[in-house]
Amino acid sequence: MLKTALLFQDHMIIQREKKVSVWGEAAPGAEVTVTMQGKTSAATADAEGKWTAVCGPFDTSFGEEMEIVSGEERISLKDVQVGEVWLAGGQSNMEFHMRYDADMETEKRQCANDAVRFFDYPEVSYVGQIDEADYGKHYGFWRKAEPEQLERFSAVGYYFAKELQKKYQVPVGIVGCNWGGTPACAWMPREAVAEGGGQVFLDEYDEAVSRLDLEKYEENFRNNPASYQTDLLGNPISDMMMRGCTQEEFAAKMMEQGIDLTKIDPEAMAPQIGPKYERRPGGLYESMLCQVAPYTVRGVIWYQGETDGDTHPEVYHTLFPEMIRSWRRLWNENLPFLFVQIAPLNQWMQCIGEPYAKIREAQQYTADTVENTGMAVITDVGMEWDIHPKKKQPVGHRLALLAENRVYGENVLCEAPTLVKAETEDGKLTLTFENAGEGLHLTEKVPYGQTVGKKKAGGLQVFQDGRALDPEKMEASAAGRQMIISGDEIRGGVPTEVRLARTGWYLVNLYNSADIPARPAEVQCG
């Protein structure tokens, strides 16, 4: 009955130069040994048959075999590599598969790399669900970066790993632990939700469950095929949404399936809140994250926040930092936590972009106040009517820059330009930024090809004496640490407020020398 946890399989990548936890099950009281690179570690199974061996540290390697032995039982894990391992967490923009990435066809032709691998933990909403359906065909094993496997990689995770592997010439593994449409409270223990100011989530869930007919709930859950996420790429409706469609196109597609959305209450379509609901407080922390931990990783990359913007954005500035702390407690170390600031959006389906400004503000607060964190700014790669930006290479690249600087000690510019000062005179507004690197510059277009305009500053709002100035009557230029706004309406010596990327939708086209766009900011002068 010797077995290992799901992550320990052929083709796995384990973290180099750190102690590595290996765990599984055996007969109660049985001795278990784990051997690799000539090093052997021992463990004893407890009364429930669970064992954990602390092994290594191991040196970088592109081919090892790990032997796990208990009595006459033996497990040999082959083609094991030792390098850098990162956990990729969050919701759908981290889950977002390479199939839907704008550069998929190009990457498919050049992706083959045995030293970039991806493990996608099955999306299960309660402990034990993984044994109730066939998740193993598409999830729960290590994939290599090769053309026939690439479409199932997390796009952000792939680009991040590709860049690190190229730079450091070591194996890089990504462990996917994410689920689309999930709030931060699902990824942290209930007590941490309360500690982080998220009592509203607990109260809403507990009230809903108190009114639940549990027997009927269980029956509905069992009979609903959507309860078992065994193949996200095999759902035609999901596939259409991820490729990009308007609400009208979605409604037409549903009509083809015999479903008239105009006759359905949106609340009635939503998954029913209950003890198997993936968004419940603490749910995915128990059913997914605690099954991955304590797999030894270098750090975490995270892309999430849209769902919190749709519900209770006002508590994210305390909830998100507490979620990070709860993950660090689970791994018992101060893990580097690098995250993506959510993209600009006008509207997508029922998701309205305006409240997302509060999430971005909370994310900036977290990056500025929580140690060993970093924030990748993507104020230039949003899509006005799609919550899932299709170009993930800039996202993975900017996360990689953060890792190179914050974790690997490289002298590279990884921070976004940050507006710190405004000065006015008649006809001129001077904006000064930190993190300009070798100098700021403006572009007419942003990565998707949308045109912001010649001599225009995307996402900029200027107010004087409480009145918004007309952006069409202002021109912008940038050099060094400053962006200069010129216009006849600008007056010196009057109360002035400058906002950059503070709305739901915008496109920022001001970059530093590392081609990182400016982050949201607000300053006053006069």
BELBEL-V732808 format. One record per pair of residues at least 4 apart in sequence whose ideal C-beta (glycine too) atoms are under 8 Angstrom apart, sorted by the first residue. I is the first residue (numbers start at 1). J is the second residue. Records with the same first field share a line. If there is no record, write none. Layout:
I->J, J
This chain:
1->25, 26, 27, 49, 73
2->24, 25, 26, 30, 32, 68, 70, 73, 74, 75
3->24, 25, 26, 75
4->8, 9, 22, 23, 24, 68, 75, 77
5->23, 24, 291, 295
6->121, 130, 140, 291
7->12, 119, 121, 175, 292, 295
8->12, 22, 24, 66, 68, 77
9->77, 141, 142
10->77, 78, 79, 80, 142
11->78, 79, 80, 81, 117, 141, 142, 144
12->77, 80, 81, 117, 119, 142, 173
13->80, 81, 82, 83, 84, 85, 117, 142, 171, 172, 173
14->20, 56, 58, 80, 81, 82, 85, 173, 296
15->20, 82, 83, 84, 85, 296, 297, 298
16->57, 58, 59, 60, 61, 82, 83, 84, 170
17->57, 58, 59, 60
18->56, 57, 296, 298
19->54, 55, 56, 57, 296
20->54, 55, 56, 57, 58, 296
21->52, 53, 54, 55, 294, 295, 296
22->34, 41, 52, 53, 54, 55, 66, 68
23->43, 50, 51, 52, 53, 294
24->32, 50, 51, 68
25->45, 49, 50, 51
26->30, 32, 45, 49, 51, 70, 73
27->45, 49, 70, 71
28->45, 46, 47, 48, 49
29->44, 45, 47
30->44, 45, 49, 51, 70, 71
31->42, 43, 44, 70, 71
32->42, 43, 44, 45, 51, 53, 68, 69, 70
33->40, 41, 42, 43, 53, 67, 68, 69, 70
34->40, 41, 42, 43, 53, 55, 66, 67, 68
35->39, 40, 41, 66, 67, 68, 69
36->55, 56, 58, 64, 65, 66, 67, 80
37->56, 58, 59, 61, 64, 82
39->55, 56, 58
41->53, 54, 55, 56
42->53
43->51, 52, 53
44->51
45->49, 50, 51, 70
46->50, 51
58->64, 82
59->82
60->82, 83, 170, 171
61->80, 81, 82, 83, 171
62->81, 114, 115, 171
63->79, 80, 81
64->80, 81, 82
65->76, 77, 78, 80
66->76, 77, 80
67->74, 75, 76, 77
68->74, 75, 76, 77
69->73, 74, 75
81->115, 117, 171, 173
82->171
83->115, 165, 170, 171, 172, 173
84->164, 168, 170, 171, 172, 173, 298
85->172, 173, 174, 175, 295, 296, 297, 298
86->157, 160, 161, 172, 173, 174, 175, 297, 298, 299, 300, 301, 403
87->174, 175, 177, 292, 295, 297, 299, 300, 301
88->94, 154, 156, 157, 160, 174, 175, 176, 177, 178, 300, 301, 302
89->94, 177, 178, 187, 289, 300, 301, 302, 303, 304
90->94, 95, 178, 302, 303, 304, 339, 340
91->95, 178, 179, 180, 181, 182, 303, 304, 305, 306, 307
92->96, 178, 180, 181, 242, 306, 387, 388
93->156, 303, 304, 306, 340, 342, 343, 387, 388, 389
94->154, 156, 157, 176, 178, 301, 302, 303, 304, 340
95->154, 176, 178, 179, 180, 232
96->100, 101, 154, 155, 156, 242, 388, 392
97->101, 151, 152, 153, 154, 155, 232, 233, 242
98->104, 107, 150, 151, 152, 153, 154, 155, 158
99->104, 151, 152, 233, 242
100->104, 155, 242, 243, 244, 388, 390
101->107, 155, 390, 391, 392, 393
102->390, 391, 392, 448
103->107, 391, 393
104->108, 150, 151
105->109
106->110
107->111, 150, 158
108->147, 150, 151
109->147
111->116, 145, 146, 147, 150, 158, 162
112->145, 146, 147
113->144, 145, 146, 162, 165
114->144, 145
115->165, 170, 171, 172
116->144, 145, 158, 161, 162, 165, 171, 172, 173
117->142, 143, 144, 145, 171, 172, 173, 174
118->142, 143, 145, 152, 153, 154, 157, 158, 161, 173, 174, 176
119->140, 141, 142, 143, 173, 174, 175, 176
120->138, 139, 140, 143, 152, 154, 176
121->139, 140, 175, 176, 177, 288, 291, 292
122->130, 135, 139, 140, 229, 230
123->139, 179, 229, 232, 278, 288
124->129, 130, 135, 229, 287, 288
125->129, 227, 276, 277, 278, 283, 284, 287
126->275, 276, 283, 286, 287
127->286, 287, 291
128->132
129->133, 228, 276, 287
130->135, 140
132->228
133->228, 230
134->230
135->139, 140, 228, 230
136->140, 141
137->230, 231
138->152, 230, 231, 232, 233
139->230
142->173
143->149, 152, 153
144->149
145->149, 150, 153, 158, 161, 162
146->150
149->153
150->158
151->233
152->233
153->157, 158, 174
154->158, 174, 176, 178
155->159, 392, 396
156->160, 301, 303, 340, 392, 395, 396, 399
157->161, 174, 176, 301, 396
158->162, 174, 392, 396
159->163, 392, 393, 395, 396, 397, 400
160->164, 174, 301, 396, 397, 399, 400, 403
161->165, 172, 173, 174, 396
162->166, 172, 396
163->167, 396, 397, 400
164->168, 172, 400, 403, 404
165->169, 170, 171, 172
167->400, 404
168->172, 408
175->292, 295, 297
177->288, 289, 292
178->182, 304
179->186, 229, 278, 284, 288
181->278, 279, 307
182->186, 187, 278, 279, 284, 304, 307
183->201, 279, 307, 308, 311
184->188, 198, 304, 305, 308, 316, 319, 320, 323
185->193, 198, 201, 279, 281, 282, 319, 323
186->278, 279, 280, 281, 282, 283, 284, 285
187->284, 285, 289, 304, 323
188->192, 193, 196, 281, 282, 285, 319, 322, 323, 326, 327
189->193, 282, 285, 286, 326
190->194, 202, 281, 282
191->195
192->196, 322, 323, 325, 326
193->198, 199, 201, 202, 281, 282, 319, 322
194->198, 199, 202
195->322
196->315, 318, 319, 320, 321, 322, 323
197->315, 318, 319, 322
198->202, 281, 312, 315, 318, 319, 322
199->203
200->204, 312, 315
201->205, 281, 311, 312
202->206, 281
203->207
204->208
205->209, 273, 280, 281
206->210
207->211
208->212, 273, 274
209->273, 274, 275
212->217, 272, 273, 274
213->217
214->218, 274, 275
215->219
216->220
217->221, 272, 274, 275, 276
218->222
219->223
220->224, 272
221->227, 272, 274, 276
222->227
226->271
227->276
230->234
231->235
232->238
233->239
235->239
236->240, 253
237->241, 250, 253, 254, 257
238->242
239->243
240->245, 249, 250, 253
241->245, 250, 388
242->388
244->383, 386, 388, 390
245->249, 250, 253
246->250, 385
247->251, 349
248->252
249->253
250->254, 261, 349
251->255, 261, 262
252->256
253->257
254->259, 260, 261
255->259, 260, 261
259->264
260->264
264->268, 269
265->269
266->270, 350
271->277, 278, 279
272->277
273->277, 279, 280
274->280
275->280
277->283
278->283, 284
279->283, 307
282->286
283->287
284->288, 289
285->289, 290, 326
286->290
287->291
288->292
289->293, 327, 330
290->330
293->330, 331
294->330, 331, 332
297->331, 335
298->336, 407
299->335, 336, 337, 338, 403, 407
300->327, 335, 336, 337, 338
301->338, 339, 340, 399, 403
302->337, 338, 339, 340
303->339, 340, 342, 395
304->308, 339, 342
305->309, 316, 320, 342, 356, 359, 360, 362, 363
306->310, 342, 345, 351, 356, 359, 387
307->311
308->312, 313, 316, 319, 359
309->313, 316, 342, 351, 355, 356, 358, 359
310->350, 351, 352, 355
312->316
313->355, 356, 358, 359, 362
314->358
315->319
316->320, 358, 359, 362, 363
317->321, 361, 362, 365, 366
318->322
319->323
320->324, 362, 363, 366
321->325, 366, 369, 370
322->326
323->327
324->328, 337, 366, 370, 373
325->329
326->330
327->331, 335, 337
328->332, 333, 334, 335, 337
331->335
334->371, 372
335->372
336->372, 373, 374, 403, 406, 407
337->370, 372, 373, 374
338->373, 374, 375, 376, 399, 402, 403, 406
339->363, 366, 367, 373, 374, 375, 376
340->375, 376, 378, 395, 398, 399
341->360, 363, 364, 375, 376, 377, 378, 379, 519, 520
342->356, 359, 360, 363
343->378, 379, 381, 382, 383, 387, 389
344->353, 356, 379, 382, 384, 459, 501, 503, 504, 505, 506, 507
345->351, 353, 356, 382, 383, 384, 386, 387, 504, 505
346->353, 384, 385, 504, 505
347->351, 352, 353, 385
348->353, 385, 386, 387, 388
349->387
351->387
352->504
353->503, 504, 505
354->503, 504
355->359, 504
356->360, 504
357->361, 502, 503, 504, 520
358->362
359->363
360->364, 501, 520
361->365, 520
362->366
363->367, 375
364->368, 375, 519, 520
365->369
366->370, 373, 375
367->373, 374, 375
372->406
374->402, 403, 405, 406, 414
375->402, 416, 519
376->395, 398, 399, 401, 402
377->398, 416, 516, 517, 518, 519
378->382, 389, 394, 395, 398, 517
379->416, 459, 501, 506, 507, 508, 517, 518, 519, 520
380->394, 446, 447, 458, 507, 508, 509, 511, 517
381->389, 391, 394, 395, 446, 447, 448
382->389, 505, 506, 507
383->387, 388, 389, 390, 448
384->505
386->390
389->395, 448
390->448
391->447, 448
392->396
393->397
394->398, 447
395->399
396->400
397->401
398->402, 414, 516
399->403
400->404
401->405, 412, 413, 414, 514, 516
402->406, 407, 414
403->407, 408
404->408, 410, 412, 414
405->409, 410, 411, 412, 413, 414
406->414
412->514
413->435, 437, 512, 513, 514, 516
414->514, 516
415->434, 435, 516
416->435, 512, 516, 517, 518, 519
417->433, 434, 435, 436, 440, 510, 511, 512, 516, 517, 518, 519
418->433, 434, 435, 518, 519, 521
419->431, 432, 433, 498, 500, 518, 521, 522, 523
420->432, 433, 434, 521, 523
421->431, 432, 523, 525
422->429, 430, 431, 432, 496, 498, 523, 524, 525
423->429, 430, 432, 525
424->428, 429, 430, 464, 490, 491, 492, 493, 494, 496, 525, 526
425->430, 490, 492
426->490, 491, 492
427->486, 487, 488, 490
428->484, 485, 486, 490, 492
429->462, 474, 484, 485, 486, 487, 490, 496, 498
430->482, 483, 484, 485
431->482, 483, 484, 485, 498, 523
432->481, 482
433->440, 481, 482, 483, 512, 518
434->481
435->512, 516
436->440, 480, 481, 512, 513
437->512, 513, 514
438->512, 513
439->478, 479, 480, 481, 512, 513
440->478, 479, 480, 481, 482, 483, 510, 511, 512
441->478, 479, 510, 511, 513
442->455, 456, 457, 476, 477, 478, 483, 509, 510, 511
443->452, 509, 511
444->451, 452, 453, 454, 456, 509
445->449, 450, 451, 452, 509
446->450, 452, 458, 507, 508, 509, 517
450->507
452->456, 458, 507, 509
453->458
455->475, 476, 477
456->471, 475, 476, 509
457->471, 474, 476, 483, 485, 509, 510
458->506, 507, 508, 509, 510
459->500, 501, 502, 503, 506, 507, 508
460->471, 476, 485, 498, 499, 500
461->468, 471, 498, 499, 500, 502, 503
462->468, 469, 471, 474, 485, 490, 496, 497, 498, 499
463->467, 468, 469, 496, 497, 498, 499
464->469, 489, 490, 491, 494, 495, 496, 497, 526
465->494, 495
466->495
469->473, 474, 487, 489, 490
470->474, 489
473->487, 488, 489
474->485, 486, 487, 489, 490
475->485, 486, 487
476->483, 484, 485, 486, 510
477->483, 484, 486
478->482, 483, 484, 510
483->510
485->490
486->490
492->526
493->526
494->526
495->524, 526
496->524, 525, 526
497->522, 523, 524
498->522, 523, 524, 525
499->503, 521, 522
500->508, 518, 520, 521, 522
501->506, 508, 518, 519, 520, 521
502->520, 521, 522
508->517, 518
509->517
510->517, 518
511->515, 516, 517, 518
512->516, 518
